Amino acid sequence: MATLSREQKIEAQRRMLRIRAFDERASKMVKRGHIPGTVHTSIGQEAQVVGATMALGEKDYMSGNHRSHGHPIGKGSPLGPLMAELQGKSTGVCQGKGGSLHLADFNVGSLGESGIVGSSIPIAMGAALSSQVLGRDTVALAFFGDGAANQGVLYESMNMSGVWNLPVIFLCENNQYALSTPAHTVTSGVIAERAAGFGIPGIRVEDGQDLLAVFDAVSTAVERARRGEGPSLIEVVTYRYNEHSEGLRLGTDYRPADEREAWLKKDPLVLFREHLISVEGFSAEEMDALEAEILAEVDAAVAFSENSPWPDPSVGFKDLYTDSEYAA
Amino acid sequence: MSVMSFLGAIGAAQKEAMDADERVIIIGEDVEANVYGTTGGGKTRQETGDFVQMYGRNRIRNTPISEEGIVGAAAGAAMTGLRPIVDLSYSSFLYMAMDQLVNQVAKNRYMFGGQASMPAVFRSAMFYGLNTGAHHSDRPYPMFMNAPGLKIMVPSTPSDAKGLLRTAIDMNDPVLTFEACILWGLKEEVNDDEFWIPFGVARTHREGTDVTIVAISSSVHEALAAATELETEGISVEVIDPRTLVPLDKRAILNSVAKTGRLVVVEPAHRTCGAAGEISAIVAEEVFDSLKAPIIRITAPDMQIPFSPSLEKQMYPNKQDIVAAVRKITQKDKERVLA
């Protein structure tokens, strides 16, 4: 089974730190009005995101959801164009036409987020179909949440992928709440166990704050898919530290305070920092330096974005079709 | 040239495209058994077998009944190197995949700033006029005209079906093709060689000077029959088939109306927000001063389609409706002259 080298572990921590710092900065920028609209952060879920993306190869594909800044960052996207996209700038990864809900960076295999819950799941299946038909060895991974786990298209996709033995991984990021709705109140049974109905492996990672546990589970599924043995469903139990979206204030306490406290004590960045020091022999100073390096990287990304011009109005009328700009 | 049916011409275009490019695949319900008649192999079946025998199950993907998953898979495949032809059988089934068609297929290229291209064709048959009741009789192409990012073709002859479909398959944008089942058996001489009919170029089936009829899908044949009858009354009718609704050949329509001064638009879809309404609005906006009479739309009413043959046939435009409309807008002119 695949394991992370010492260098890869540092890279994993680097990517988790990037996600945390990027999303913390984005949260502040939303509240100050520097990012239009809102954003959905992955803060608290970094181990689950990076544990999965580190298990993918450079050419592997993935599709995301509304809570998806972390996915391209975890796959290696540079931060500047992502931040510029959040601000709607011309240098954004989607030229300012997607925004936070529709980040996509095809350079790293990120086929795009979807603002419609569950909607991007079959997109990953289609990428896996391409791999199979064209004889490539790439795999595809669909990120979705516990909310999307109750969308019918997931089961259409699991069934078709199972029948065709497609190299796809269905990765459910179970952060336990669909906006305000506790997953257990709307979900019958265990999500991972639903895989059995399709004759495919279903794995539940109980501690999604443990990067190595997520990496192990996803690597196993990726290797299986690459060997031509078909799809897997992985459910990773995790927790979002922030509100569903930044700036949202709900009048009800849908999450018990002690529950959040307990999960805050299992901060994946702290846990993996301790692992890197105690197991891999890095010093606390080295870890501090890495964290400072990432903060500077995010500063540079924000500066890049702030210094970028708004898109030319004509950009709003391009890219609808490949051969013409506007039908009228 | 050889005689091909409408359905045979579609199969011929698919075969050409499958032969020309190994990235082209066919995906859909019952495509393996050729239930809908376009994956059977046609005239060469005796020697080469059907599509499964010719291209294998890697490229002929028989699916479960999962329209949302099928369309989503095709979208993901199109974004990563394949060129899927999706056979959705009945047009009414498109609604099962509405999210994928409207939120993914139509939007992804735009939302992602041009990173994605979506070379996929979504074929569906409109079973109207065949007593299949309300769940199989839809003519839903106007709904999809309202989703920017999709291209839409509505062929009315075997030749157009073959040439337009080939263009659609080779195009890098998503195309929805709406095929009228009542035309399936229509036969004509079709070029056996590869040919491509460009999108956005209308076909003038018949030239005339008194009235322009823009007709869509099976209505083209009703319009042509009406034009023949009206000719005996001394009324000269021009019949234009736009062939593709997105993009729409506005220039051909506007030029014709500028010449004739009268417009009748005929289509089998519902009246409200239909293609006929859109074409009428464009003409009113652009060449209002050329019009000698009010524009007339002849469409299906805003009513569901009943099962009984005696009830259903009154729902679609027919030759008599068209003849009456043309007489009406030319009659006023005659009265004015007489007075």
Interface residues (C-beta under 8 A of the other chain):
Chain A: Y61 S63 G92 V93 C94 Q95 G96 K97 G98 H102 A104 D105 F106 L111 G112 S114 G115 I116 S119 S120 I121 P122 I123 A124 M125 G126 A127 A128 L129 S130 S131 Q132 V133 L134 A140 G152 V153 E156 S157 N159 M160 V163 W164 K318 D319 L320 Y321 T322 D323 S324 A327
Chain B: R23 I25 N58 R59 R61 T63 P64 S66 E68 G69 I70 V71 G72 A73 A74 A75 G76 A77 A78 M79 T80 G81 L82 D99 Q100 N103 Q104 N108 R109 Y110 M111 F112 G113 G114 Q115 A116 S117 P148 G149 K151 M171 N172 D173 V246 P247 L248
